[in-house]
Amino acid sequence: MKKISQACIVALCAFVVTTGVITYGWNGSKALAKETGTQHISKSTPTRSLMRLISTHTSKILDAIMVGDFKAVAREANAVAENSEIVMEMFFSADGKSGEWNKEAGGDSKATAEMKAEFEKYLKITIDSSRNIAETAGKKDIVETYKSLDEMLQKACFACHAVSRNPWPDWPDWMKAAGG
């Protein structure tokens, strides 16, 4: 009972922190491609589109973990993988029309190629991690399922944000003093 209570508290804290970070740090107007000095600025970038889909499903995964609904966890985790693959095909299609959305907005092919490489890197991690979440949920182990979700957030979401978004501000002094 104590382990379940601790897992619930950890999951709730992670959800609150993740929601705050996503809400406060939302800067979806910039896409990957920092090194070339150009950034595609548009309301419809691949990272922003995918982030919205993943955010919705990730929240549902956490909610399902909190109530122990492993079927819902697996369903939502598989949806993350499927949506990731669809978004990749939409923006960087394999039939030779890769980056057409960027050309229409005045973007160059070098920036598109660089963006695609970065996007694919984190997308592969997201897909693999979400499939791992679904697999772990099948074992009906709430702690391991949560750890799989946390691993996806760390290795895919937060790692991508670290290279593609503006740096997050420092914690306020009052939060540092409280251990934040």
TIRO-2110 file (N, C-alpha, C; in Angstrom, 1 decimal):
// TIRO-2110
0.8, -1.2, 0.0, N, 1, A
0.0, 0.0, 0.0, CA, 1, A
0.9, 1.3, 0.0, C, 1, A
2.0, 1.2, 0.8, N, 2, A
2.9, 2.3, 0.9, CA, 2, A
3.5, 2.6, -0.5, C, 2, A
3.9, 1.6, -1.2, N, 3, A
4.5, 1.8, -2.5, CA, 3, A
3.5, 2.4, -3.5, C, 3, A
2.3, 2.0, -3.5, N, 4, A
1.3, 2.6, -4.4, CA, 4, A
1.1, 4.0, -4.1, C, 4, A
1.0, 4.4, -2.8, N, 5, A
0.8, 5.8, -2.4, CA, 5, A
2.0, 6.6, -2.8, C, 5, A
3.2, 6.1, -2.7, N, 6, A
4.4, 6.8, -3.1, CA, 6, A
4.4, 7.0, -4.6, C, 6, A
4.0, 5.9, -5.3, N, 7, A
4.0, 6.0, -6.8, CA, 7, A
2.9, 7.0, -7.2, C, 7, A
1.8, 7.1, -6.6, N, 8, A
0.8, 8.1, -6.9, CA, 8, A
1.2, 9.5, -6.6, C, 8, A
1.9, 9.7, -5.5, N, 9, A
2.4, 11.0, -5.2, CA, 9, A
3.5, 11.4, -6.2, C, 9, A
4.4, 10.5, -6.6, N, 10, A
5.4, 10.8, -7.6, CA, 10, A
4.8, 11.1, -8.9, C, 10, A
3.8, 10.3, -9.3, N, 11, A
3.2, 10.6, -10.6, CA, 11, A
2.4, 11.9, -10.6, C, 11, A
1.7, 12.2, -9.5, N, 12, A
1.0, 13.5, -9.5, CA, 12, A
2.0, 14.7, -9.5, C, 12, A
3.1, 14.6, -8.8, N, 13, A
4.1, 15.7, -8.8, CA, 13, A
4.7, 15.8, -10.2, C, 13, A
5.0, 14.7, -10.9, N, 14, A
5.5, 14.7, -12.2, CA, 14, A
4.5, 15.3, -13.2, C, 14, A
3.3, 15.0, -13.0, N, 15, A
2.2, 15.6, -13.9, CA, 15, A
2.2, 17.1, -13.7, C, 15, A
2.2, 17.6, -12.5, N, 16, A
2.1, 19.0, -12.2, CA, 16, A
3.3, 19.7, -12.8, C, 16, A
4.5, 19.2, -12.5, N, 17, A
5.7, 19.8, -13.1, CA, 17, A
5.7, 19.8, -14.6, C, 17, A
5.4, 18.7, -15.2, N, 18, A
5.3, 18.6, -16.7, CA, 18, A
4.3, 19.6, -17.2, C, 18, A
3.2, 19.7, -16.6, N, 19, A
2.1, 20.6, -17.1, CA, 19, A
2.6, 22.0, -17.0, C, 19, A
3.3, 22.4, -15.9, N, 20, A
3.8, 23.7, -15.7, CA, 20, A
4.9, 24.1, -16.6, C, 20, A
5.8, 23.1, -16.9, N, 21, A
6.9, 23.3, -17.8, CA, 21, A
6.4, 23.5, -19.2, C, 21, A
5.4, 22.7, -19.6, N, 22, A
4.9, 22.8, -21.0, CA, 22, A
4.1, 24.1, -21.1, C, 22, A
3.3, 24.5, -20.1, N, 23, A
2.6, 25.7, -20.2, CA, 23, A
3.5, 27.0, -20.1, C, 23, A
4.4, 27.0, -19.2, N, 24, A
5.3, 28.2, -19.1, CA, 24, A
6.3, 28.2, -20.2, C, 24, A
6.9, 27.1, -20.6, N, 25, A
7.9, 27.1, -21.6, CA, 25, A
7.5, 27.0, -23.0, C, 25, A
6.2, 27.1, -23.2, N, 26, A
5.7, 26.9, -24.6, CA, 26, A
6.2, 28.0, -25.5, C, 26, A
7.0, 27.6, -26.5, N, 27, A
7.5, 28.5, -27.5, CA, 27, A
7.5, 27.8, -28.8, C, 27, A
6.3, 27.4, -29.3, N, 28, A
6.2, 26.6, -30.5, CA, 28, A
6.4, 27.3, -31.8, C, 28, A
6.8, 28.6, -31.7, N, 29, A
6.9, 29.3, -33.0, CA, 29, A
8.3, 29.1, -33.6, C, 29, A
9.2, 28.4, -32.9, N, 30, A
10.5, 28.1, -33.5, CA, 30, A
10.6, 26.6, -33.7, C, 30, A
11.2, 26.2, -34.7, N, 31, A
11.4, 24.8, -35.0, CA, 31, A
12.9, 24.5, -35.0, C, 31, A
13.2, 23.2, -35.0, N, 32, A
14.6, 22.8, -35.0, CA, 32, A
15.3, 23.4, -36.2, C, 32, A
16.6, 23.5, -36.2, N, 33, A
17.5, 24.0, -37.2, CA, 33, A
18.3, 25.2, -36.7, C, 33, A
18.7, 25.1, -35.5, N, 34, A
19.4, 26.2, -34.9, CA, 34, A
20.8, 26.5, -35.5, C, 34, A
21.5, 25.4, -35.8, N, 35, A
22.9, 25.5, -36.3, CA, 35, A
23.0, 26.2, -37.6, C, 35, A
22.0, 26.2, -38.4, N, 36, A
22.1, 26.9, -39.7, CA, 36, A
21.8, 28.4, -39.6, C, 36, A
21.4, 28.8, -38.5, N, 37, A
21.1, 30.2, -38.3, CA, 37, A
19.7, 30.6, -38.8, C, 37, A
19.0, 29.7, -39.3, N, 38, A
17.6, 30.0, -39.8, CA, 38, A
16.7, 29.1, -39.0, C, 38, A
15.5, 29.7, -38.7, N, 39, A
14.5, 28.9, -38.0, CA, 39, A
13.2, 29.2, -38.8, C, 39, A
12.5, 28.1, -39.0, N, 40, A
11.2, 28.2, -39.6, CA, 40, A
10.2, 28.7, -38.6, C, 40, A
9.6, 29.8, -38.9, N, 41, A
8.6, 30.4, -38.0, CA, 41, A
7.2, 30.3, -38.7, C, 41, A
6.3, 29.6, -38.1, N, 42, A
5.0, 29.4, -38.7, CA, 42, A
4.1, 28.8, -37.6, C, 42, A
2.8, 28.9, -37.8, N, 43, A
1.9, 28.3, -36.9, CA, 43, A
1.8, 26.8, -37.1, C, 43, A
2.4, 26.3, -38.1, N, 44, A
2.2, 24.8, -38.4, CA, 44, A
3.6, 24.2, -38.6, C, 44, A
4.3, 24.0, -37.6, N, 45, A
5.6, 23.3, -37.7, CA, 45, A
5.5, 21.9, -37.3, C, 45, A
6.4, 21.0, -37.7, N, 46, A
6.2, 19.6, -37.3, CA, 46, A
6.4, 19.4, -35.8, C, 46, A
7.3, 20.1, -35.2, N, 47, A
7.5, 19.9, -33.7, CA, 47, A
6.2, 20.4, -33.0, C, 47, A
5.7, 21.5, -33.4, N, 48, A
4.5, 22.0, -32.6, CA, 48, A
3.3, 21.0, -32.8, C, 48, A
3.1, 20.6, -34.1, N, 49, A
2.0, 19.6, -34.3, CA, 49, A
2.1, 18.4, -33.5, C, 49, A
3.3, 17.8, -33.5, N, 50, A
3.5, 16.6, -32.8, CA, 50, A
3.5, 16.8, -31.3, C, 50, A
4.0, 17.9, -30.8, N, 51, A
4.0, 18.2, -29.4, CA, 51, A
2.5, 18.2, -28.9, C, 51, A
1.7, 18.8, -29.6, N, 52, A
0.3, 18.9, -29.2, CA, 52, A
-0.4, 17.5, -29.1, C, 52, A
-0.1, 16.7, -30.1, N, 53, A
-0.6, 15.3, -30.1, CA, 53, A
0.0, 14.5, -28.9, C, 53, A
1.3, 14.6, -28.8, N, 54, A
1.9, 13.8, -27.7, CA, 54, A
1.5, 14.3, -26.3, C, 54, A
1.3, 15.6, -26.2, N, 55, A
0.9, 16.2, -24.9, CA, 55, A
-0.5, 15.7, -24.5, C, 55, A
-1.4, 15.6, -25.4, N, 56, A
-2.7, 15.1, -25.1, CA, 56, A
-2.7, 13.6, -24.7, C, 56, A
-2.0, 12.8, -25.4, N, 57, A
-1.9, 11.4, -25.1, CA, 57, A
-1.1, 11.2, -23.8, C, 57, A
0.0, 11.9, -23.6, N, 58, A
0.8, 11.8, -22.4, CA, 58, A
0.0, 12.1, -21.2, C, 58, A
-0.8, 13.1, -21.2, N, 59, A
-1.7, 13.4, -20.1, CA, 59, A
-2.7, 12.2, -19.8, C, 59, A
-3.2, 11.7, -20.9, N, 60, A
-4.1, 10.5, -20.7, CA, 60, A
-3.4, 9.3, -20.2, C, 60, A
-2.1, 9.1, -20.6, N, 61, A
-1.3, 8.0, -20.1, CA, 61, A
-1.1, 8.2, -18.6, C, 61, A
-0.7, 9.4, -18.1, N, 62, A
-0.5, 9.6, -16.7, CA, 62, A
-1.8, 9.4, -15.9, C, 62, A
-2.9, 9.9, -16.5, N, 63, A
-4.2, 9.7, -15.8, CA, 63, A
-4.5, 8.3, -15.6, C, 63, A
-4.3, 7.5, -16.7, N, 64, A
-4.6, 6.1, -16.7, CA, 64, A
-3.6, 5.3, -15.7, C, 64, A
-2.4, 5.8, -15.6, N, 65, A
-1.5, 5.2, -14.6, CA, 65, A
-2.0, 5.4, -13.2, C, 65, A
-2.4, 6.6, -13.0, N, 66, A
-2.9, 7.0, -11.6, CA, 66, A
-4.1, 6.1, -11.2, C, 66, A
-4.9, 5.7, -12.1, N, 67, A
-6.1, 4.9, -11.7, CA, 67, A
-5.8, 3.4, -12.0, C, 67, A
-4.7, 3.1, -12.5, N, 68, A
-4.3, 1.7, -12.8, CA, 68, A
-5.0, 1.1, -14.0, C, 68, A
-5.4, 1.9, -14.9, N, 69, A
-6.1, 1.4, -16.2, CA, 69, A
-5.0, 1.1, -17.2, C, 69, A
-4.5, -0.1, -17.2, N, 70, A
-3.4, -0.4, -18.0, CA, 70, A
-3.8, -0.6, -19.5, C, 70, A
-5.0, -0.9, -19.8, N, 71, A
-5.5, -0.9, -21.2, CA, 71, A
-5.5, 0.5, -21.8, C, 71, A
-5.9, 1.4, -21.0, N, 72, A
-5.9, 2.8, -21.5, CA, 72, A
-4.5, 3.3, -21.7, C, 72, A
-3.6, 2.9, -20.8, N, 73, A
-2.1, 3.3, -20.9, CA, 73, A
-1.6, 2.8, -22.2, C, 73, A
-1.8, 1.5, -22.5, N, 74, A
-1.3, 0.9, -23.7, CA, 74, A
-2.0, 1.5, -25.0, C, 74, A
-3.3, 1.8, -24.9, N, 75, A
-4.0, 2.4, -26.0, CA, 75, A
-3.4, 3.8, -26.3, C, 75, A
-3.2, 4.6, -25.3, N, 76, A
-2.7, 6.0, -25.5, CA, 76, A
-1.2, 5.9, -25.9, C, 76, A
-0.4, 5.0, -25.4, N, 77, A
1.0, 4.9, -25.7, CA, 77, A
1.1, 4.5, -27.2, C, 77, A
0.3, 3.6, -27.6, N, 78, A
0.3, 3.2, -29.0, CA, 78, A
-0.1, 4.4, -29.9, C, 78, A
-1.1, 5.2, -29.4, N, 79, A
-1.5, 6.3, -30.2, CA, 79, A
-0.4, 7.3, -30.4, C, 79, A
0.5, 7.5, -29.4, N, 80, A
1.6, 8.4, -29.5, CA, 80, A
2.5, 7.9, -30.6, C, 80, A
2.8, 6.6, -30.7, N, 81, A
3.7, 6.0, -31.7, CA, 81, A
3.0, 6.2, -33.1, C, 81, A
1.8, 5.9, -33.2, N, 82, A
1.1, 6.0, -34.5, CA, 82, A
1.0, 7.5, -35.0, C, 82, A
0.7, 8.4, -34.1, N, 83, A
0.6, 9.8, -34.4, CA, 83, A
2.0, 10.3, -34.8, C, 83, A
3.0, 9.9, -34.1, N, 84, A
4.4, 10.3, -34.4, CA, 84, A
4.8, 9.9, -35.9, C, 84, A
4.4, 8.7, -36.2, N, 85, A
4.7, 8.2, -37.6, CA, 85, A
3.9, 9.0, -38.6, C, 85, A
2.7, 9.3, -38.3, N, 86, A
1.8, 10.1, -39.2, CA, 86, A
2.4, 11.5, -39.4, C, 86, A
2.8, 12.1, -38.4, N, 87, A
3.3, 13.5, -38.5, CA, 87, A
4.6, 13.5, -39.2, C, 87, A
5.4, 12.5, -39.0, N, 88, A
6.7, 12.4, -39.8, CA, 88, A
6.4, 12.3, -41.3, C, 88, A
5.4, 11.5, -41.6, N, 89, A
5.1, 11.3, -43.0, CA, 89, A
4.5, 12.6, -43.6, C, 89, A
3.7, 13.3, -42.8, N, 90, A
3.1, 14.5, -43.3, CA, 90, A
4.1, 15.6, -43.6, C, 90, A
5.1, 15.8, -42.7, N, 91, A
6.0, 16.9, -42.9, CA, 91, A
7.3, 16.5, -43.7, C, 91, A
7.7, 15.3, -43.6, N, 92, A
8.9, 14.8, -44.2, CA, 92, A
8.6, 13.5, -45.0, C, 92, A
7.8, 13.6, -46.0, N, 93, A
7.3, 12.4, -46.6, CA, 93, A
8.4, 11.7, -47.4, C, 93, A
8.3, 10.4, -47.5, N, 94, A
9.3, 9.6, -48.1, CA, 94, A
9.2, 9.6, -49.7, C, 94, A
8.1, 10.1, -50.2, N, 95, A
7.9, 10.1, -51.7, CA, 95, A
8.5, 11.3, -52.4, C, 95, A
9.5, 11.9, -51.7, N, 96, A
10.2, 13.0, -52.4, CA, 96, A
9.7, 14.4, -52.2, C, 96, A
8.6, 14.5, -51.5, N, 97, A
8.0, 15.8, -51.3, CA, 97, A
8.4, 16.3, -49.9, C, 97, A
9.5, 15.9, -49.4, N, 98, A
9.9, 16.2, -48.0, CA, 98, A
10.1, 17.7, -47.9, C, 98, A
9.5, 18.3, -46.9, N, 99, A
9.7, 19.7, -46.6, CA, 99, A
8.9, 20.7, -47.5, C, 99, A
7.9, 20.2, -48.2, N, 100, A
7.1, 21.1, -49.1, CA, 100, A
6.5, 22.2, -48.3, C, 100, A
6.1, 21.9, -47.1, N, 101, A
5.4, 22.9, -46.2, CA, 101, A
6.4, 24.0, -45.9, C, 101, A
7.7, 23.7, -45.8, N, 102, A
8.7, 24.7, -45.5, CA, 102, A
9.1, 25.6, -46.7, C, 102, A
9.1, 25.0, -47.9, N, 103, A
9.4, 25.8, -49.1, CA, 103, A
8.3, 26.9, -49.3, C, 103, A
7.1, 26.5, -49.0, N, 104, A
6.0, 27.5, -49.2, CA, 104, A
6.1, 28.6, -48.3, C, 104, A
6.8, 28.4, -47.1, N, 105, A
6.9, 29.5, -46.2, CA, 105, A
8.3, 30.2, -46.4, C, 105, A
9.0, 29.9, -47.4, N, 106, A
10.2, 30.6, -47.7, CA, 106, A
11.5, 29.9, -47.1, C, 106, A
11.3, 28.7, -46.6, N, 107, A
12.5, 28.0, -45.9, CA, 107, A
13.4, 27.4, -47.0, C, 107, A
14.6, 27.3, -46.6, N, 108, A
15.6, 26.7, -47.6, CA, 108, A
15.7, 25.2, -47.3, C, 108, A
16.3, 24.4, -48.3, N, 109, A
16.3, 23.0, -48.2, CA, 109, A
17.4, 22.5, -47.2, C, 109, A
18.4, 23.3, -47.0, N, 110, A
19.4, 22.9, -46.0, CA, 110, A
18.8, 22.9, -44.6, C, 110, A
18.1, 24.0, -44.3, N, 111, A
17.4, 24.0, -43.0, CA, 111, A
16.4, 22.9, -42.8, C, 111, A
15.7, 22.6, -43.9, N, 112, A
14.7, 21.5, -43.8, CA, 112, A
15.4, 20.2, -43.6, C, 112, A
16.5, 19.9, -44.3, N, 113, A
17.3, 18.7, -44.1, CA, 113, A
17.8, 18.6, -42.7, C, 113, A
18.3, 19.7, -42.1, N, 114, A
18.8, 19.6, -40.7, CA, 114, A
17.6, 19.4, -39.8, C, 114, A
16.5, 20.1, -40.0, N, 115, A
15.4, 19.9, -39.2, CA, 115, A
14.9, 18.5, -39.2, C, 115, A
14.9, 17.9, -40.4, N, 116, A
14.4, 16.5, -40.5, CA, 116, A
15.3, 15.6, -39.7, C, 116, A
16.6, 15.8, -39.8, N, 117, A
17.5, 14.9, -39.1, CA, 117, A
17.3, 15.0, -37.6, C, 117, A
17.2, 16.2, -37.0, N, 118, A
16.9, 16.4, -35.6, CA, 118, A
15.5, 15.8, -35.2, C, 118, A
14.5, 16.1, -36.1, N, 119, A
13.2, 15.6, -35.8, CA, 119, A
13.1, 14.1, -35.8, C, 119, A
13.8, 13.5, -36.8, N, 120, A
13.8, 12.0, -36.8, CA, 120, A
14.5, 11.4, -35.6, C, 120, A
15.5, 12.0, -35.1, N, 121, A
16.3, 11.5, -34.0, CA, 121, A
15.3, 11.4, -32.7, C, 121, A
14.7, 12.5, -32.4, N, 122, A
13.8, 12.5, -31.3, CA, 122, A
12.5, 11.8, -31.5, C, 122, A
12.1, 11.7, -32.7, N, 123, A
10.8, 11.0, -33.1, CA, 123, A
11.1, 9.5, -32.9, C, 123, A
12.2, 9.0, -33.2, N, 124, A
12.5, 7.6, -33.1, CA, 124, A
12.5, 7.2, -31.6, C, 124, A
13.1, 8.1, -30.8, N, 125, A
13.1, 7.9, -29.3, CA, 125, A
11.7, 7.9, -28.8, C, 125, A
10.9, 8.8, -29.3, N, 126, A
9.5, 8.9, -28.8, CA, 126, A
8.7, 7.6, -29.2, C, 126, A
8.9, 7.2, -30.4, N, 127, A
8.2, 6.0, -30.9, CA, 127, A
8.6, 4.7, -30.1, C, 127, A
9.9, 4.6, -29.9, N, 128, A
10.4, 3.4, -29.2, CA, 128, A
10.0, 3.5, -27.7, C, 128, A
10.0, 4.7, -27.1, N, 129, A
9.6, 4.8, -25.7, CA, 129, A
8.1, 4.5, -25.5, C, 129, A
7.3, 5.0, -26.4, N, 130, A
5.9, 4.8, -26.3, CA, 130, A
5.5, 3.4, -26.5, C, 130, A
6.2, 2.7, -27.4, N, 131, A
6.0, 1.2, -27.5, CA, 131, A
6.4, 0.5, -26.2, C, 131, A
7.5, 1.0, -25.6, N, 132, A
7.9, 0.4, -24.3, CA, 132, A
6.9, 0.6, -23.2, C, 132, A
6.3, 1.8, -23.2, N, 133, A
5.3, 2.1, -22.2, CA, 133, A
4.1, 1.1, -22.4, C, 133, A
3.7, 0.9, -23.6, N, 134, A
2.6, 0.0, -23.9, CA, 134, A
2.9, -1.5, -23.5, C, 134, A
4.2, -1.9, -23.8, N, 135, A
4.6, -3.2, -23.4, CA, 135, A
4.7, -3.3, -21.9, C, 135, A
5.2, -2.3, -21.2, N, 136, A
5.3, -2.4, -19.7, CA, 136, A
3.9, -2.4, -19.1, C, 136, A
3.0, -1.7, -19.7, N, 137, A
1.6, -1.6, -19.2, CA, 137, A
1.0, -3.0, -19.2, C, 137, A
1.4, -3.8, -20.2, N, 138, A
0.9, -5.2, -20.3, CA, 138, A
1.3, -6.0, -19.2, C, 138, A
2.3, -5.7, -18.5, N, 139, A
2.8, -6.4, -17.3, CA, 139, A
2.1, -6.0, -16.0, C, 139, A
1.3, -5.0, -16.1, N, 140, A
0.4, -4.5, -15.0, CA, 140, A
1.3, -4.1, -13.8, C, 140, A
2.4, -3.5, -14.0, N, 141, A
3.3, -3.0, -12.9, CA, 141, A
3.2, -1.5, -13.0, C, 141, A
2.5, -0.9, -12.0, N, 142, A
2.3, 0.6, -12.1, CA, 142, A
3.6, 1.4, -12.0, C, 142, A
4.5, 0.9, -11.1, N, 143, A
5.8, 1.6, -11.0, CA, 143, A
6.6, 1.6, -12.2, C, 143, A
6.8, 0.4, -12.8, N, 144, A
7.6, 0.3, -14.0, CA, 144, A
6.9, 1.0, -15.2, C, 144, A
5.6, 1.0, -15.2, N, 145, A
4.9, 1.7, -16.3, CA, 145, A
5.2, 3.2, -16.2, C, 145, A
5.1, 3.7, -14.9, N, 146, A
5.4, 5.1, -14.7, CA, 146, A
6.9, 5.5, -15.1, C, 146, A
7.8, 4.6, -14.7, N, 147, A
9.2, 4.8, -15.1, CA, 147, A
9.4, 4.8, -16.6, C, 147, A
8.6, 4.0, -17.3, N, 148, A
8.7, 4.1, -18.8, CA, 148, A
8.2, 5.4, -19.3, C, 148, A
7.2, 5.9, -18.7, N, 149, A
6.7, 7.2, -19.1, CA, 149, A
7.7, 8.3, -18.8, C, 149, A
8.3, 8.3, -17.6, N, 150, A
9.3, 9.2, -17.2, CA, 150, A
10.5, 9.2, -18.2, C, 150, A
10.9, 8.0, -18.5, N, 151, A
12.0, 7.8, -19.5, CA, 151, A
11.7, 8.5, -20.8, C, 151, A
10.5, 8.3, -21.3, N, 152, A
10.1, 9.0, -22.6, CA, 152, A
10.2, 10.5, -22.4, C, 152, A
9.7, 11.0, -21.3, N, 153, A
9.7, 12.4, -21.1, CA, 153, A
11.2, 13.0, -21.0, C, 153, A
12.0, 12.2, -20.3, N, 154, A
13.4, 12.7, -20.2, CA, 154, A
14.2, 12.6, -21.5, C, 154, A
14.1, 11.4, -22.1, N, 155, A
15.0, 11.1, -23.3, CA, 155, A
14.5, 11.8, -24.6, C, 155, A
13.2, 11.9, -24.7, N, 156, A
12.6, 12.5, -25.9, CA, 156, A
12.1, 13.9, -25.8, C, 156, A
11.2, 14.1, -24.9, N, 157, A
10.6, 15.4, -24.8, CA, 157, A
11.5, 16.5, -24.2, C, 157, A
12.1, 16.2, -23.0, N, 158, A
12.9, 17.3, -22.4, CA, 158, A
14.2, 17.4, -23.2, C, 158, A
14.8, 16.3, -23.7, N, 159, A
16.0, 16.4, -24.5, CA, 159, A
15.8, 17.3, -25.8, C, 159, A
14.7, 17.1, -26.5, N, 160, A
14.3, 17.8, -27.7, CA, 160, A
14.1, 19.3, -27.3, C, 160, A
13.4, 19.6, -26.2, N, 161, A
13.2, 20.9, -25.8, CA, 161, A
14.5, 21.6, -25.5, C, 161, A
15.4, 20.9, -24.9, N, 162, A
16.7, 21.5, -24.5, CA, 162, A
17.5, 22.0, -25.7, C, 162, A
17.3, 21.4, -26.9, N, 163, A
18.1, 21.9, -28.1, CA, 163, A
17.2, 22.7, -29.0, C, 163, A
15.9, 22.7, -28.9, N, 164, A
15.1, 23.4, -29.9, CA, 164, A
14.3, 24.5, -29.3, C, 164, A
14.3, 24.7, -28.1, N, 165, A
13.5, 25.8, -27.5, CA, 165, A
14.5, 26.8, -26.7, C, 165, A
14.0, 28.0, -26.4, N, 166, A
14.8, 28.9, -25.6, CA, 166, A
15.0, 28.2, -24.2, C, 166, A
16.1, 28.6, -23.6, N, 167, A
16.4, 28.0, -22.2, CA, 167, A
15.3, 28.4, -21.3, C, 167, A
15.0, 27.5, -20.3, N, 168, A
14.0, 27.8, -19.3, CA, 168, A
14.6, 28.7, -18.3, C, 168, A
13.8, 29.6, -17.7, N, 169, A
14.4, 30.5, -16.7, CA, 169, A
14.8, 29.8, -15.5, C, 169, A
15.7, 30.4, -14.7, N, 170, A
16.1, 29.8, -13.4, CA, 170, A
14.9, 29.8, -12.5, C, 170, A
15.0, 28.9, -11.5, N, 171, A
14.0, 28.9, -10.5, CA, 171, A
14.1, 30.1, -9.6, C, 171, A
13.0, 30.7, -9.2, N, 172, A
13.0, 31.8, -8.3, CA, 172, A
13.7, 31.4, -7.0, C, 172, A
14.3, 32.4, -6.3, N, 173, A
15.0, 32.2, -5.1, CA, 173, A
14.2, 31.5, -4.0, C, 173, A
12.9, 31.8, -3.9, N, 174, A
12.0, 31.2, -2.9, CA, 174, A
11.8, 29.7, -3.2, C, 174, A
11.9, 29.3, -4.5, N, 175, A
11.7, 27.9, -4.8, CA, 175, A
13.0, 27.2, -4.5, C, 175, A
14.2, 27.8, -4.8, N, 176, A
15.5, 27.2, -4.5, CA, 176, A
15.6, 26.9, -3.0, C, 176, A
15.1, 27.9, -2.2, N, 177, A
15.2, 27.7, -0.8, CA, 177, A
14.3, 26.6, -0.3, C, 177, A
13.2, 26.3, -1.0, N, 178, A
12.3, 25.3, -0.6, CA, 178, A
12.7, 23.9, -1.2, C, 178, A
13.8, 23.9, -2.0, N, 179, A
14.3, 22.6, -2.5, CA, 179, A
13.8, 22.4, -3.9, C, 179, A
13.3, 23.4, -4.6, N, 180, A
12.7, 23.3, -6.0, CA, 180, A
13.8, 23.3, -7.0, C, 180, A
END
